Amino acid sequence: MELLRRFKTTVFTFIFGALFFFTSTLVEVDVFERAGALLRSLEIYEADELLIAVFFVLCGLVIDMHTVKLRKERQVIIQEQRLRVLRATMNSVNDINNNFLNSLLLFRMEAEDKGALSYDSLALFDSLISDASEKLKRLSMLNHTHEKDAGDGIYMLDVEAERQLSMLAEGEFERTGRRDRP
């Protein structure tokens, strides 16, 4: 069914060509009597109608192949634009969060100086800041926009899928020496 949707013109011209061929054969009306010497020479085999039907199908196929190519190119452009907007957004988010995290570090240093938090609490605090920074860094370095459903109609970027793709690409590079993205 997907094939029919992708090659609509080819299917249409195939049906048109087949109808033309069978109609002209059944009715025994030779529409292209004056089409040329080649068609007249093929008339004894009834190949002239077949030749025309094949021509229509080939025209439809060429049109569909061009349409599919244009559609793929458009999808690539859309994906590149989505990534550009995502990166711009993430750069802004990173700036805001880095300012916030720097303020938290000042708070942490003051808490450490005054002994307001235990060593374990300070270690957890550092870990949380480091984890948040790492996640934001990964988000700003995405090369694909994989989404996952978080439930209730909320979609999020799937950073883990991107990380796995990066790991696969690195593994492929180590194995083959080529840096092709999967």
C-alpha positions as CSV (number, residue, x, y, z in Angstrom):
1,M,0.0,0.0,0.0
2,E,2.9,2.4,0.8
3,L,4.3,1.6,-2.7
4,L,1.0,2.7,-4.3
5,R,1.0,5.9,-2.3
6,R,4.6,6.7,-3.3
7,F,4.1,6.0,-7.0
8,K,0.6,7.4,-7.7
9,T,1.5,8.6,-11.1
10,T,3.0,5.3,-12.1
11,V,0.0,3.4,-11.0
12,F,-2.3,5.8,-12.8
13,T,-0.4,5.7,-16.0
14,F,-0.1,1.9,-15.8
15,I,-3.9,1.6,-15.5
16,F,-4.4,4.1,-18.3
17,G,-1.9,2.3,-20.5
18,A,-3.5,-1.1,-19.8
19,L,-7.0,0.3,-20.5
20,F,-5.8,1.9,-23.7
21,F,-4.1,-1.3,-24.8
22,F,-7.0,-3.6,-24.0
23,T,-9.6,-1.2,-25.3
24,S,-7.9,-0.7,-28.6
25,T,-7.3,-4.4,-28.9
26,L,-10.9,-5.4,-28.1
27,V,-12.6,-2.7,-30.2
28,E,-10.0,-3.3,-33.0
29,V,-9.7,0.4,-33.6
30,D,-6.2,1.5,-34.5
31,V,-5.9,5.0,-33.2
32,F,-2.3,5.6,-34.4
33,E,-2.7,4.5,-38.0
34,R,-0.7,7.5,-39.1
35,A,1.8,7.6,-36.2
36,G,4.7,6.5,-38.4
37,A,6.5,3.7,-40.1
38,L,7.7,2.1,-36.9
39,L,4.3,1.8,-35.5
40,R,2.9,0.5,-38.8
41,S,5.6,-2.1,-39.0
42,L,4.8,-3.3,-35.5
43,E,1.0,-3.4,-36.2
44,I,1.0,-7.0,-37.2
45,Y,2.0,-7.9,-33.7
46,E,-0.3,-5.4,-32.0
47,A,2.9,-4.0,-30.4
48,D,2.1,-0.4,-31.3
49,E,-0.5,-0.2,-28.5
50,L,1.8,-2.0,-26.1
51,L,4.6,0.3,-27.0
52,I,2.4,3.4,-26.2
53,A,1.2,1.8,-23.0
54,V,4.8,1.2,-21.9
55,F,5.7,4.7,-22.8
56,F,2.9,6.1,-20.5
57,V,4.0,3.8,-17.6
58,L,7.7,4.9,-18.0
59,C,6.6,8.6,-18.0
60,G,4.7,8.0,-14.8
61,L,7.6,6.2,-13.3
62,V,10.0,9.1,-14.1
63,I,7.6,11.6,-12.6
64,D,7.1,9.6,-9.5
65,M,10.8,9.0,-9.0
66,H,11.4,12.8,-9.3
67,T,8.6,13.5,-6.8
68,V,10.0,11.0,-4.3
69,K,13.5,12.6,-4.7
70,L,12.0,16.0,-4.1
71,R,10.1,14.8,-1.0
72,K,13.2,13.3,0.5
73,E,15.2,16.4,-0.1
74,R,12.4,18.5,1.5
75,Q,12.5,16.1,4.6
76,V,16.2,16.6,4.9
77,I,15.8,20.4,4.8
78,I,13.0,20.2,7.4
79,Q,15.2,18.0,9.7
80,E,18.1,20.4,9.3
81,Q,15.9,23.4,10.2
82,R,14.5,21.5,13.3
83,L,18.0,20.8,14.4
84,R,19.0,24.5,13.9
85,V,16.0,25.7,16.0
86,L,16.7,23.0,18.6
87,R,20.4,24.0,18.9
88,A,19.5,27.7,19.2
89,T,16.9,26.9,21.9
90,M,19.4,24.7,23.7
91,N,22.1,27.3,23.6
92,S,19.7,29.7,25.3
93,V,18.6,27.1,27.8
94,N,22.3,26.3,28.5
95,D,23.1,29.9,29.1
96,I,20.2,30.3,31.6
97,N,21.0,27.0,33.4
98,N,24.7,27.7,33.5
99,N,24.0,31.0,35.3
100,F,21.7,29.1,37.7
101,L,24.3,26.4,38.3
102,N,27.0,28.9,38.9
103,S,24.7,30.5,41.5
104,L,24.2,27.1,43.1
105,L,28.0,26.6,43.2
106,L,28.3,29.9,45.1
107,F,25.6,28.6,47.5
108,R,27.5,25.3,47.8
109,M,30.8,27.0,48.7
110,E,29.0,29.1,51.3
111,A,27.3,26.0,52.8
112,E,30.7,24.2,52.8
113,D,32.4,27.1,54.5
114,K,29.8,27.3,57.2
115,G,29.5,23.6,57.6
116,A,25.8,23.8,56.9
117,L,25.7,20.5,54.9
118,S,27.4,17.2,55.6
119,Y,30.1,15.8,53.3
120,D,27.6,13.3,51.8
121,S,25.0,16.1,51.1
122,L,27.7,18.2,49.4
123,A,28.8,15.1,47.3
124,L,25.1,14.5,46.3
125,F,24.8,18.3,45.5
126,D,27.9,18.1,43.3
127,S,26.6,15.0,41.6
128,L,23.2,16.5,40.9
129,I,24.8,19.6,39.3
130,S,27.2,17.5,37.3
131,D,24.4,15.3,36.1
132,A,22.2,18.2,35.0
133,S,25.2,19.8,33.2
134,E,25.9,16.6,31.4
135,K,22.3,16.1,30.2
136,L,22.1,19.7,29.0
137,K,25.4,19.3,27.1
138,R,24.1,16.1,25.4
139,L,20.9,17.9,24.5
140,S,22.8,20.7,22.8
141,M,24.9,18.3,20.8
142,L,22.0,16.3,19.3
143,N,22.3,15.3,15.6
144,H,18.8,13.8,15.3
145,T,15.5,14.7,16.9
146,H,14.2,11.4,18.2
147,E,11.1,11.9,20.3
148,K,9.6,9.7,23.0
149,D,6.2,9.8,24.5
150,A,6.4,10.7,28.2
151,G,2.6,10.1,28.6
152,D,-0.4,12.3,28.6
153,G,0.4,13.6,25.1
154,I,3.8,15.0,26.3
155,Y,6.7,14.3,24.0
156,M,10.4,14.7,24.9
157,L,13.6,14.4,23.0
158,D,15.1,11.0,23.4
159,V,18.7,11.8,24.4
160,E,19.4,8.1,25.1
161,A,18.6,7.1,21.5
162,E,21.0,9.8,20.3
163,R,23.7,8.5,22.7
164,Q,23.1,5.0,21.4
165,L,23.4,6.2,17.8
166,S,26.6,8.0,18.7
167,M,28.0,4.9,20.3
168,L,27.1,2.8,17.3
169,A,28.8,5.3,15.0
170,E,31.9,5.3,17.2
171,G,31.9,1.5,17.2
172,E,31.5,1.5,13.4
173,F,34.4,4.0,13.2
174,E,36.6,1.8,15.3
175,R,35.7,-1.3,13.3
176,T,35.9,0.2,9.8
177,G,37.7,3.5,10.1
178,R,34.7,5.2,8.4
179,R,32.7,7.8,10.3
180,D,29.3,7.2,8.6
181,R,26.3,7.9,10.9
182,P,23.7,5.1,11.0
